[in-house]
Every structure is written in C-alpha cells, then in structure tokens.
C-alpha cells in the first residue's frame, strides 16, 4: 500500500496543494513553520480520521476559512482507493471511502495503517500514563476492531459510573452500580489481555531495533503495568468501593494502566540522555511498524517528522540504513537541512522524491 496523490484545501497553514508521491521515499524540506509537519498530519488524518497532535477538528481549519478538505488516492495492490476527509465549521466531519460515507468513523480505522514519529513523542516518556495509554490504543485499534469497540464501551461505562458516584447511593443506585461493575469487568478484562499480549509481541522487535540503532551500547526494557495484575476488575471495584465513594470517581481499572520504560535497569525518564530517549522512541515506533506489517500483511506508511535532531551521526546512519530500502514500503521524511537529508537518502536509494515547503506551498 502507498499514497499516490494527496490534495489539501485549507488544512492548517496549507491553503491549497496537490502532490504526487514516490511509492518509496519522499523528502519534505523546509524551515520550521513552513508546513512540513502539517503535510504529514494531513496524511495521518486521512488514515486515523483525526490530527496526530490532538485538539479539535475545527482547530485544523485554516484561519478565516469555513472548512478543510483532504483527498487521497491510495494504491493497494492492483486497485486504487479514494479517501475523503472534510470538516466544516458548522457541519461536522465527513469521511468517505470510494465515495461511500461512513456511518461510524471507527470503521475506517486500520484500513490505511501508518506509523508517525514526531518530536512531540517525548510525551510518551516524560508525561503522564495517559499518553502511553493513547499509544497502546492507537496501535491496537489499527488491527483489532474488537479491542477498539471494547475501549469505546469501557470509556462510556466509566463515565456513567463516575457520574453515579457523585450522587446519593440509595438501593436503586447500588443495583445500577453493580451492573456497571460487571460491564467494566467484562470489557476491562479484554482490554487488559490485549494490551499485555501487545507488549509481549512488541518486545522482540523493539529489542532488536534498539540494539541496532545503539550498536548494542545499552540495555533497554519495555513492560506493562495494570491494576488487573492483582486480580479481576469486578473484585477490585468492590474492594475500592468505599474509597471511590469518597473520591467520587473510579480509582482502579485499565484507565490507570501504564508502560514501564527502562535503560540499563533504571527508569528511562530519569537516566536517559536526549539521544537515548529519542533512540528508545524510534525503536518503539519501528517495532510498531513491524508488528502492524505482520498483522495487516502489507506495509503501513511511515511518517518521520524531524527525527534527526538529538541523534549522533552513528545512530542517524543506522536509522537510515534500517528503513531506506524497498522492503520498508513508503516513507515520508521531513527535515530543515536539505543537504543532510538528500545526501543520506542518495547513498541508499535512487527511488525518492523531494518537495520544498515554503509558506504552506510545496514545490517538487
């Protein structure tokens, strides 16, 4: 699978652009603020129905305009697929696949899988567990529809339970609470098992890639921690009921799960240098790429946004040599240094396209 053509109208700082891409490597060059990252985010939005960087859909409409529109043509084997993503300030969001409108946006997730690596990924290491749960959800939702539906149901029921905990709990309310506990337990168990299995499956890919990028200089580990390690969620909810009444929210469950990240036996957040943390994130995301490839049977798109900062020359060379070959599928690089990016790519392949970003326009 690869993205053959992309048309953009009034998305962030891009007023209008139509680009045809190489099926292998695409280099987007330009200074900061010129639209390189916004181009990658448009591709991400076509696949995942939302921006990689969060925020409301309306915030992605170019200032002063009534809508944004993204249209992409994906090649999948011998067939082509047209994807349309439009957001209006007063009309909501519409996603179409081959001119057919989705009734549920979640039905689109996973059809055109991708992996994006961005400087904002440092939040996976340095911010709260919510960021790491979002990472798990984003990966699993691209190949496990049952997980995605369970996650949506769990979050809905959790909101109901938290709302109920803020009211007087008479006998009727207690009956409802017990029903909600059972439902949370059902969906929570599935989510817990799928997340644990995911981390176990990521491990061998992650270890192999980190060893190559670092030239075996450090030892790293990736783990998964959950309240459900202690037992069934229904039992845990009952045990923590009195505390939940006081707090007026649910204090145990898979909404508190987290990933553990270590370097040489110590927490990566505290001991890893900027270069080591970035190498860890690169290895994690490339392991995600390999896992998606195994599950989907074809290569996801790989979006690499400004990845060379904070990496030494040796790690940059290992990264380029790892991904810049035909078997890796379609790749998008952004960089502010044209000479650096072109010279590295030219060493490894002649099949690439270069675009220069300036003020939201792109010249090939």
GITARA-V621071 format. One record per residue. N is the residue number from 0. RES is the residue in one letter. SS is DSSP state (helix for helix, strand for strand, loop for the rest). PHI is phi in radians with two decimals (NA if undefined). BURIAL is + if it has 24 or more other C-alpha atoms within 12 Angstrom, else -. Layout:
BEGIN
N|RES|SS|PHI|BURIAL / N|RES|SS|PHI|BURIAL
END
This chain:
BEGIN
0|X|loop|NA|+ / 1|X|strand|-2.69|+ / 2|X|strand|-1.58|+ / 3|X|strand|-1.44|+ / 4|X|strand|-2.54|+ / 5|X|strand|-2.39|+ / 6|X|strand|-2.04|+ / 7|X|strand|-2.21|+ / 8|X|strand|-2.29|+ / 9|X|strand|0.96|+ / 10|X|strand|-1.81|+ / 11|X|loop|0.95|+ / 12|X|loop|-1.65|+ / 13|X|strand|-1.73|+ / 14|X|strand|-1.27|+ / 15|X|strand|-2.81|+ / 16|X|strand|-2.75|+ / 17|X|strand|-2.29|+ / 18|X|strand|-2.26|+ / 19|X|strand|-1.92|+ / 20|X|loop|-1.88|+ / 21|X|loop|-1.24|+ / 22|X|loop|-1.25|+ / 23|X|loop|-1.96|+ / 24|X|strand|-2.00|+ / 25|X|strand|-2.24|+ / 26|X|strand|-1.90|+ / 27|X|strand|-1.96|+ / 28|X|strand|-1.90|+ / 29|X|loop|2.90|+ / 30|X|loop|-1.26|- / 31|X|loop|-1.08|- / 32|X|loop|1.49|- / 33|X|loop|-1.63|+ / 34|X|loop|2.09|+ / 35|X|helix|-1.05|+ / 36|X|helix|-1.16|+ / 37|X|helix|-1.11|+ / 38|X|helix|-1.11|+ / 39|X|helix|-1.11|+ / 40|X|helix|-1.17|+ / 41|X|helix|-1.11|+ / 42|X|helix|-1.11|+ / 43|X|helix|-1.04|+ / 44|X|helix|-1.11|+ / 45|X|helix|-1.08|+ / 46|X|helix|-1.50|+ / 47|X|helix|-1.84|+ / 48|X|loop|1.24|+ / 49|X|loop|-2.71|+ / 50|X|loop|-1.22|+ / 51|X|loop|-1.17|+ / 52|X|loop|-1.77|+ / 53|X|loop|1.31|- / 54|X|loop|1.41|- / 55|X|loop|-1.38|- / 56|X|helix|-1.03|+ / 57|X|helix|-1.12|+ / 58|X|helix|-1.20|+ / 59|X|helix|-1.58|+ / 60|X|strand|-1.33|+ / 61|X|loop|-1.01|+ / 62|X|loop|-0.92|- / 63|X|loop|1.50|- / 64|X|loop|-1.85|- / 65|X|loop|-1.49|- / 66|X|strand|-2.84|+ / 67|X|strand|-2.19|+ / 68|X|strand|-2.44|+ / 69|X|strand|-2.11|+ / 70|X|strand|-2.35|+ / 71|X|strand|-2.24|+ / 72|X|strand|-2.02|+ / 73|X|strand|-1.76|+ / 74|X|strand|-1.72|+ / 75|X|strand|-2.22|- / 76|X|loop|1.16|- / 77|X|loop|-1.60|- / 78|X|strand|-2.01|- / 79|X|strand|-1.97|- / 80|X|strand|-2.23|+ / 81|X|strand|-1.75|+ / 82|X|strand|-2.15|+ / 83|X|strand|-2.19|+ / 84|X|strand|-2.31|+ / 85|X|strand|-2.25|+ / 86|X|strand|-2.29|+ / 87|X|strand|-1.93|+ / 88|X|loop|-1.07|- / 89|X|loop|-2.08|- / 90|X|loop|-2.35|- / 91|X|strand|1.33|- / 92|X|strand|-2.02|+ / 93|X|strand|-2.27|+ / 94|X|strand|-2.02|+ / 95|X|strand|-2.16|+ / 96|X|strand|-2.15|+ / 97|X|loop|0.91|- / 98|X|loop|1.20|- / 99|X|strand|-1.74|- / 100|X|strand|-1.38|- / 101|X|loop|-1.30|- / 102|X|loop|-1.39|- / 103|X|loop|-2.21|- / 104|X|helix|-1.08|+ / 105|X|helix|-1.12|+ / 106|X|helix|-1.17|+ / 107|X|loop|-1.49|+ / 108|X|loop|-1.10|+ / 109|X|loop|1.70|+ / 110|X|loop|-1.25|+ / 111|X|loop|-2.24|+ / 112|X|loop|-1.16|+ / 113|X|strand|-2.70|+ / 114|X|strand|-2.28|+ / 115|X|strand|-2.05|+ / 116|X|strand|-2.12|+ / 117|X|loop|-2.44|+ / 118|X|helix|-0.99|+ / 119|X|helix|-1.26|- / 120|X|helix|-1.17|+ / 121|X|helix|-1.00|+ / 122|X|helix|-1.07|- / 123|X|helix|-1.08|+ / 124|X|helix|-1.66|+ / 125|X|helix|-1.77|+ / 126|X|loop|-1.79|- / 127|X|loop|-1.30|- / 128|X|helix|-1.09|+ / 129|X|helix|-1.01|- / 130|X|helix|-1.11|+ / 131|X|helix|-1.28|+ / 132|X|helix|-1.17|+ / 133|X|helix|-1.05|+ / 134|X|helix|-1.09|+ / 135|X|helix|-1.05|+ / 136|X|helix|-1.13|+ / 137|X|helix|-1.12|+ / 138|X|helix|-1.27|+ / 139|X|helix|-1.11|+ / 140|X|loop|-1.17|+ / 141|X|loop|-1.41|+ / 142|X|loop|-2.42|+ / 143|X|loop|-2.28|+ / 144|X|helix|-1.15|- / 145|X|helix|-1.11|- / 146|X|helix|-1.09|+ / 147|X|helix|-1.02|+ / 148|X|helix|-1.14|+ / 149|X|helix|-1.13|+ / 150|X|helix|-1.15|+ / 151|X|helix|-1.11|- / 152|X|helix|-1.17|- / 153|X|helix|-1.03|+ / 154|X|helix|-1.11|+ / 155|X|helix|-1.14|- / 156|X|helix|-1.17|+ / 157|X|helix|-1.06|+ / 158|X|helix|-1.08|- / 159|X|helix|-1.09|+ / 160|X|helix|-1.14|+ / 161|X|helix|-1.12|+ / 162|X|helix|-1.13|- / 163|X|helix|-1.14|+ / 164|X|helix|-1.15|+ / 165|X|loop|-1.59|- / 166|X|loop|-1.99|- / 167|X|loop|-1.08|- / 168|X|loop|-1.70|- / 169|X|loop|-1.41|- / 170|X|helix|-1.09|- / 171|X|helix|-1.14|- / 172|X|helix|-1.13|- / 173|X|helix|-1.15|- / 174|X|helix|-1.11|- / 175|X|helix|-1.11|- / 176|X|helix|-1.07|+ / 177|X|helix|-1.11|+ / 178|X|helix|-1.13|- / 179|X|helix|-1.12|+ / 180|X|helix|-1.03|+ / 181|X|helix|-1.10|+ / 182|X|helix|-1.19|+ / 183|X|helix|-1.08|+ / 184|X|helix|-1.10|+ / 185|X|helix|-1.11|+ / 186|X|helix|-1.27|+ / 187|X|helix|-1.10|+ / 188|X|helix|-1.12|+ / 189|X|helix|-1.08|+ / 190|X|helix|-1.09|+ / 191|X|helix|-1.02|+ / 192|X|helix|-1.15|+ / 193|X|helix|-1.20|+ / 194|X|helix|-1.15|+ / 195|X|helix|-1.09|+ / 196|X|helix|-1.14|- / 197|X|helix|-1.05|+ / 198|X|helix|-1.11|+ / 199|X|helix|-1.10|- / 200|X|helix|-1.26|+ / 201|X|helix|-1.24|+ / 202|X|helix|-0.88|+ / 203|X|helix|-1.11|- / 204|X|helix|-1.10|+ / 205|X|helix|-1.07|+ / 206|X|helix|-1.07|+ / 207|X|helix|-1.10|+ / 208|X|helix|-1.22|+ / 209|X|helix|-1.10|+ / 210|X|helix|-1.02|+ / 211|X|helix|-1.21|+ / 212|X|helix|-1.11|+ / 213|X|helix|-1.63|+ / 214|X|loop|0.99|- / 215|X|loop|1.07|- / 216|X|loop|-1.48|- / 217|X|loop|-2.38|+ / 218|X|loop|-1.88|+ / 219|X|strand|-2.23|+ / 220|X|strand|-2.52|+ / 221|X|strand|-2.30|+ / 222|X|strand|-2.33|+ / 223|X|strand|-2.31|+ / 224|X|strand|-2.22|+ / 225|X|loop|-2.55|+ / 226|X|helix|-1.02|+ / 227|X|helix|-1.28|+ / 228|X|helix|-1.08|- / 229|X|helix|-1.60|- / 230|X|loop|2.68|- / 231|X|loop|-1.18|+ / 232|X|helix|-1.12|+ / 233|X|helix|-1.04|+ / 234|X|helix|-1.18|- / 235|X|helix|-1.14|+ / 236|X|helix|-1.11|+ / 237|X|helix|-1.17|+ / 238|X|helix|-1.10|- / 239|X|loop|-1.76|- / 240|X|helix|-1.05|+ / 241|X|helix|-1.08|- / 242|X|helix|-1.15|- / 243|X|helix|-1.10|+ / 244|X|helix|-1.08|+ / 245|X|helix|-1.20|- / 246|X|helix|-1.30|- / 247|X|loop|1.12|- / 248|X|loop|-2.77|+ / 249|X|loop|-1.45|+ / 250|X|loop|-1.72|+ / 251|X|loop|-2.47|+ / 252|X|loop|2.52|+ / 253|X|helix|-1.28|+ / 254|X|helix|-1.30|+ / 255|X|helix|-2.00|+ / 256|X|loop|-1.04|+ / 257|X|strand|-2.69|+ / 258|X|strand|-1.69|+ / 259|X|strand|-1.90|+ / 260|X|strand|-2.23|+ / 261|X|strand|-2.25|+ / 262|X|strand|-2.22|+ / 263|X|loop|0.91|- / 264|X|loop|1.50|- / 265|X|strand|-2.08|- / 266|X|strand|-0.98|- / 267|X|helix|-1.05|+ / 268|X|helix|-1.04|+ / 269|X|helix|-1.58|- / 270|X|helix|-1.91|- / 271|X|loop|-1.40|+ / 272|X|loop|-1.22|- / 273|X|helix|-1.06|- / 274|X|helix|-1.17|+ / 275|X|helix|-1.19|+ / 276|X|helix|-1.12|+ / 277|X|helix|-1.18|+ / 278|X|helix|-1.09|+ / 279|X|helix|-1.04|+ / 280|X|helix|-1.14|+ / 281|X|helix|-1.07|+ / 282|X|helix|-1.11|+ / 283|X|helix|-1.11|+ / 284|X|helix|-1.23|+ / 285|X|helix|-1.24|+ / 286|X|helix|-1.14|+ / 287|X|helix|-1.03|+ / 288|X|helix|-1.03|+ / 289|X|helix|-1.08|+ / 290|X|helix|-1.15|+ / 291|X|helix|-1.08|+ / 292|X|helix|-1.06|+ / 293|X|helix|-1.12|- / 294|X|helix|-1.36|- / 295|X|helix|-1.56|- / 296|X|loop|1.52|- / 297|X|loop|-2.60|+ / 298|X|loop|-1.32|+ / 299|X|loop|-1.21|+ / 300|X|strand|-1.28|+ / 301|X|strand|-2.15|+ / 302|X|strand|-1.93|+ / 303|X|strand|-2.03|+ / 304|X|strand|-1.76|+ / 305|X|loop|0.89|+ / 306|X|loop|-1.55|+ / 307|X|loop|-1.48|+ / 308|X|loop|-1.09|+ / 309|X|loop|1.34|- / 310|X|loop|-1.85|+ / 311|X|loop|-1.32|- / 312|X|helix|-1.04|- / 313|X|helix|-1.14|- / 314|X|helix|-1.24|+ / 315|X|helix|-1.10|+ / 316|X|helix|-1.09|+ / 317|X|helix|-1.13|+ / 318|X|helix|-1.12|+ / 319|X|helix|-1.08|+ / 320|X|helix|-1.15|- / 321|X|helix|-1.30|+ / 322|X|helix|-1.84|+ / 323|X|loop|-1.52|+ / 324|X|loop|-2.50|- / 325|X|helix|-0.98|- / 326|X|helix|-1.21|- / 327|X|helix|-1.56|+ / 328|X|loop|1.45|+ / 329|X|loop|-1.60|+ / 330|X|strand|-2.26|+ / 331|X|strand|-2.08|+ / 332|X|strand|-1.87|+ / 333|X|strand|-2.11|+ / 334|X|strand|-2.83|+ / 335|X|loop|-1.54|+ / 336|X|loop|-1.87|- / 337|X|helix|-1.12|- / 338|X|helix|-1.11|- / 339|X|helix|-1.07|- / 340|X|helix|-1.17|+ / 341|X|helix|-1.10|+ / 342|X|helix|-1.14|- / 343|X|helix|-1.21|+ / 344|X|helix|-1.22|+ / 345|X|helix|-1.09|- / 346|X|helix|-1.15|- / 347|X|helix|-1.96|- / 348|X|loop|-2.79|- / 349|X|loop|-1.80|- / 350|X|loop|-1.69|- / 351|X|strand|-2.64|+ / 352|X|strand|-2.20|+ / 353|X|strand|-2.12|+ / 354|X|strand|-2.20|+ / 355|X|strand|-1.84|+ / 356|X|strand|-1.68|+ / 357|X|strand|-2.68|+ / 358|X|loop|1.04|- / 359|X|loop|1.44|+ / 360|X|strand|-1.99|+ / 361|X|strand|-2.38|+ / 362|X|strand|-1.98|- / 363|X|loop|-1.70|-
END
